[in-house]
Amino acid sequence: MSPHIQHFSDISDLHEHATNLIITQLKSALDKNGVASLMVSGGSTPGPVYSQISHFDLPWKDITIGLVDERWVDEDDTGSNARLVRNTLLQNKASFANFIPMKTSASTPQDGQLDVEANHKNIPSPFSVVVLGMGSDGHTASWFPKAEGLDAALSLDNTNMVQAITAQQTGVTGAYLNRMTLTRHALDTCDFALLLVTGAEKKKVFEAALAGDDYPIRSAIDTLGERLHVFIHI
């Protein structure tokens, strides 16, 4: 089954639709289960969405927020996804939400993986909403092409929730090579996923992956099927 795809000519329109869709899904999960979970990605595109979400009147104490992936840096680093989330989403009314970061005090993601795995057991599952991004190299989460740990992250036999990643340095990764990411298995334990794609280059890569090209994002497409909603802006 194929994902649902919508195109937007106005980025603010994309932000508004993404916000409303996420809120709708969270309300549905709360009505059904009494709790909800929202797994979010970093990047400039979802930041305004997170800020808008923070103003909604929800029972935030019953909502747990986690990360799809994280650079293995402290929160005072500008590359930290946790920092982005704290400065955008965990504000206003949403400041009462539970937040489970993905970075520990361990020196490497490999050394911290067991603790991160244990922490993620505290996130309500299946995940109510997962927000994904995609790079021009076709990665999503921290599923970087040819990265150390990628095969384990994508293996259908791996039932762990998280996987340590060491990426090969490219223009997309920058200097942030050590990372932690959700696995394909973890992504599959979600009710709803939203992928935000911006720019003509990324649109071309996504369409190639949708047609069958072997980009990491293809694993997300295959795993999620019709649970995946894709918002594209160029």
C-alpha positions as CSV (number, residue, x, y, z in Angstrom):
1,M,0.0,0.0,0.0
2,S,1.3,3.5,-1.0
3,P,1.7,6.5,1.2
4,H,-0.6,9.5,1.0
5,I,1.1,12.5,-0.7
6,Q,0.1,16.1,-0.7
7,H,1.9,19.0,-2.4
8,F,2.1,22.6,-1.1
9,S,3.2,25.7,-2.9
10,D,3.2,27.8,0.4
11,I,5.4,26.6,3.2
12,S,3.2,28.2,5.8
13,D,0.3,26.2,4.4
14,L,2.3,23.1,4.9
15,H,3.2,24.0,8.4
16,E,-0.5,24.7,9.3
17,H,-1.7,21.4,7.7
18,A,1.1,19.5,9.5
19,T,0.2,21.0,12.8
20,N,-3.5,20.3,12.5
21,L,-2.9,16.7,11.4
22,I,-0.5,16.0,14.3
23,I,-2.9,17.5,16.8
24,T,-5.8,15.4,15.4
25,Q,-3.8,12.2,15.7
26,L,-2.7,13.0,19.2
27,K,-6.3,13.7,20.3
28,S,-7.4,10.4,18.7
29,A,-4.7,8.5,20.6
30,L,-5.6,10.2,23.8
31,D,-9.3,9.3,23.4
32,K,-8.4,5.7,22.6
33,N,-5.6,5.0,25.1
34,G,-5.5,7.8,27.6
35,V,-1.9,8.5,26.7
36,A,-0.1,9.4,23.5
37,S,3.4,9.6,22.2
38,L,5.0,12.0,19.6
39,M,8.3,11.1,18.1
40,V,10.0,14.1,16.4
41,S,12.9,14.8,14.0
42,G,15.2,17.8,13.9
43,G,15.7,20.3,11.1
44,S,14.5,23.7,10.1
45,T,11.3,22.6,8.4
46,P,9.5,21.1,11.4
47,G,10.6,23.8,13.8
48,P,7.6,26.1,13.1
49,V,5.3,23.2,13.3
50,Y,6.6,22.3,16.8
51,S,6.1,26.0,17.9
52,Q,2.5,26.0,16.7
53,I,1.8,22.7,18.4
54,S,3.0,24.0,21.7
55,H,0.1,26.4,22.0
56,F,-2.6,23.8,21.7
57,D,-4.7,22.9,24.8
58,L,-4.1,19.2,25.3
59,P,-3.5,17.1,28.4
60,W,0.2,17.3,27.8
61,K,1.1,15.5,31.1
62,D,-0.4,12.4,29.3
63,I,1.8,12.9,26.2
64,T,5.4,11.7,25.9
65,I,7.7,13.3,23.4
66,G,10.8,11.4,22.1
67,L,13.3,11.8,19.3
68,V,13.5,9.9,16.0
69,D,17.3,10.4,16.0
70,E,19.9,12.5,17.7
71,R,23.4,13.7,17.1
72,W,25.7,12.5,19.9
73,V,26.3,15.9,21.4
74,D,25.3,17.7,24.5
75,E,22.2,19.9,24.5
76,D,24.2,23.1,24.5
77,D,25.5,22.2,21.0
78,T,23.5,23.9,18.2
79,G,23.3,20.5,16.4
80,S,21.3,18.9,19.3
81,N,17.8,17.9,18.3
82,A,16.9,17.9,22.0
83,R,17.8,21.5,22.1
84,L,15.6,22.3,19.1
85,V,12.7,20.4,20.8
86,R,13.1,22.2,24.1
87,N,13.2,25.6,22.3
88,T,10.2,25.0,20.1
89,L,7.9,22.2,21.2
90,L,8.4,22.0,24.9
91,Q,7.2,25.6,25.4
92,N,3.9,27.2,26.4
93,K,1.2,24.7,27.1
94,A,3.3,21.8,25.9
95,S,5.9,22.5,28.5
96,F,4.1,20.0,30.7
97,A,4.7,17.1,28.3
98,N,7.1,14.3,29.2
99,F,10.3,14.4,27.2
100,I,12.8,11.5,26.8
101,P,16.0,12.6,25.2
102,M,18.2,10.2,23.2
103,K,21.7,11.3,24.4
104,T,23.3,10.0,27.6
105,S,26.6,10.8,29.3
106,A,28.3,7.9,27.5
107,S,31.2,9.0,25.3
108,T,29.9,7.2,22.2
109,P,26.4,6.2,21.0
110,Q,27.6,2.6,21.0
111,D,28.4,2.8,24.7
112,G,25.1,4.5,25.4
113,Q,22.9,2.3,23.3
114,L,21.7,0.0,26.1
115,D,20.7,2.9,28.3
116,V,18.8,4.7,25.5
117,E,17.1,1.4,24.7
118,A,16.0,1.1,28.3
119,N,14.7,4.7,28.4
120,H,12.7,4.1,25.3
121,K,10.7,1.4,27.0
122,N,9.0,4.3,28.9
123,I,7.5,5.8,25.7
124,P,3.9,4.6,25.1
125,S,3.9,2.2,22.2
126,P,2.7,2.0,19.5
127,F,3.9,5.6,18.8
128,S,0.9,7.8,18.1
129,V,2.7,10.1,15.7
130,V,6.2,10.0,14.1
131,V,7.5,13.1,12.3
132,L,10.2,12.3,9.8
133,G,12.5,14.4,7.6
134,M,14.6,13.4,4.6
135,G,18.0,14.5,3.4
136,S,19.1,15.0,-0.2
137,D,21.1,11.8,0.1
138,G,17.8,9.9,0.8
139,H,18.4,9.4,4.5
140,T,15.6,9.6,7.1
141,A,16.1,9.4,10.8
142,S,19.9,8.7,11.0
143,W,19.7,6.0,8.3
144,F,22.7,7.4,6.3
145,P,23.9,5.5,3.2
146,K,26.8,3.3,4.0
147,A,26.9,4.2,7.7
148,E,28.2,1.9,10.3
149,G,25.2,0.5,12.0
150,L,22.8,1.0,9.1
151,D,22.4,-2.6,8.3
152,A,21.4,-3.3,11.9
153,A,19.0,-0.4,12.0
154,L,17.2,-1.6,8.9
155,S,17.3,-5.3,9.7
156,L,13.9,-6.9,10.1
157,D,15.4,-9.3,12.5
158,N,16.5,-6.5,14.9
159,T,13.8,-5.9,17.4
160,N,15.6,-3.2,19.3
161,M,14.1,0.2,19.4
162,V,17.3,2.2,18.8
163,Q,20.6,1.7,17.0
164,A,24.0,3.5,17.3
165,I,25.2,5.0,14.0
166,T,28.5,6.2,12.8
167,A,28.0,8.0,9.5
168,Q,30.5,8.6,6.7
169,Q,31.1,12.3,6.5
170,T,29.3,14.1,3.6
171,G,27.9,17.5,3.0
172,V,24.7,16.2,4.5
173,T,26.1,14.9,7.7
174,G,28.6,17.7,8.3
175,A,30.8,17.0,11.3
176,Y,28.1,15.1,13.2
177,L,29.0,11.5,12.5
178,N,28.1,9.8,15.8
179,R,24.3,9.4,16.2
180,M,21.5,7.4,17.7
181,T,18.4,6.5,15.7
182,L,15.2,4.6,15.9
183,T,15.3,1.3,14.1
184,R,13.1,0.1,11.3
185,H,11.4,-2.1,13.9
186,A,10.6,0.9,16.1
187,L,9.3,2.9,13.2
188,D,7.0,0.0,12.4
189,T,5.5,0.4,15.9
190,C,3.6,3.6,15.0
191,D,0.0,4.4,14.1
192,F,0.8,7.4,12.0
193,A,3.8,9.0,10.3
194,L,4.3,12.3,8.7
195,L,7.2,13.0,6.3
196,L,8.1,16.6,5.5
197,V,10.0,17.1,2.2
198,T,11.1,20.5,1.0
199,G,12.9,21.6,-2.1
200,A,13.1,20.3,-5.7
201,E,16.2,18.2,-5.0
202,K,14.6,16.3,-2.1
203,K,11.4,15.9,-4.1
204,K,13.3,14.3,-6.9
205,V,15.1,11.9,-4.5
206,F,11.8,11.0,-2.8
207,E,10.1,10.3,-6.1
208,A,13.0,8.1,-7.1
209,A,12.8,6.1,-3.9
210,L,9.0,5.8,-4.3
211,A,9.7,4.3,-7.8
212,G,12.1,1.8,-6.2
213,D,15.5,3.3,-6.0
214,D,17.6,2.0,-3.1
215,Y,17.7,5.0,-0.8
216,P,17.3,4.5,3.0
217,I,14.0,6.4,2.9
218,R,12.7,3.5,0.8
219,S,12.8,1.3,3.9
220,A,10.5,3.8,5.7
221,I,8.1,3.8,2.7
222,D,8.0,0.0,2.6
223,T,7.5,-0.3,6.3
224,L,4.9,2.3,6.8
225,G,2.7,2.0,3.7
226,E,-0.5,3.9,4.0
227,R,0.4,5.0,7.5
228,L,2.8,7.4,5.9
229,H,1.6,10.8,4.9
230,V,4.0,12.9,2.9
231,F,3.9,16.7,2.6
232,I,6.0,18.1,-0.2
233,H,6.9,21.8,-0.7
234,I,9.1,23.1,-3.5
